[in-house]
């Protein structure tokens, strides 16, 4: 498959997902960018905005193995990674892999499980491997975690620590649909759409693991001038100097923004990233990487507001 055909296939992925999910184009684009950049995604939104359906529809449009785990307070690390168990037939111990051994792991309501279980994903997300009882087990390729969380319900939840949030390339916020879009959702259900039967809705696979590997190789060849790299660093330094920010963007955050911008540039058909590509990916890549001061939070200032202000103030290279 040529580069042009690869890019067209990713456009077809959007079309396939659109057969099941209405008016979430930005979130679909974010998931595709994360897949191309080899990153993970945190989806945040109130119940009923199709967070889980979105990931399921993406999985249906790809010839990849997908596993869903409902994170609950009683979930243990071994329930995610797998564990060593005794086999009475062989008389020995063997490793039985958990649901993390998949291509796309849907971690539903990840903030409903205690930190001990949340942290079981740290090695998998960063190293693409799992260590159990002193033995390391490699995860399949590609591997992506798509986690969901509810931003308005806090009872019985455990806030993700900064180290865990930093493992996510993007944080995508799914808003309530506009009136016309919600009418379209209802019309689909009135016509017989069943969200539990994506194949019946006509969602078919258009890409496989080899195609994603080839696309990632093309993304890696997207260039970046010193001026644009300097622009990314200037934006990051501005977050560290903001009076409303307690913890600014780290160097890992700048490399994450570069990776996402390169993926977005490739999808756009560009040979090198521009300030426009950087600005397009800045909010989803950095909104979960800065910590606000308490007084800013009391005033109702959001991370998105601060980042938009920084973008408007930092000089753009010509």
Secondary structure, DSSP 8 states (H G I E B T S, - for coil): --HHHHHHHHHHHHHHHHTT--S-HHHHHHHHHHHHHT--EEEE--TTSSHHHHHHHHHHTEES-EEEEE--TT--HHHHHEEEEEETTTTEEEEEE-TTSSSEEEEETGGGS-HHHHGGGHHHHHHSEEEETTEEEE--SS-EEEEEE-SS--TT-----HHHHTT-SEEEE-----HHHHHHHHHHHHTT--TT-TTTTT----EEHHHHHHHHHHHHT-B--HHHHHHHHHHHHHHHH-TTEEE---HHHHHHHHHHHHHHHHHTT-SB--HHHHHHHHHHHHTTT-EE-HHHHHTT--HHHHHHHHHHHS----
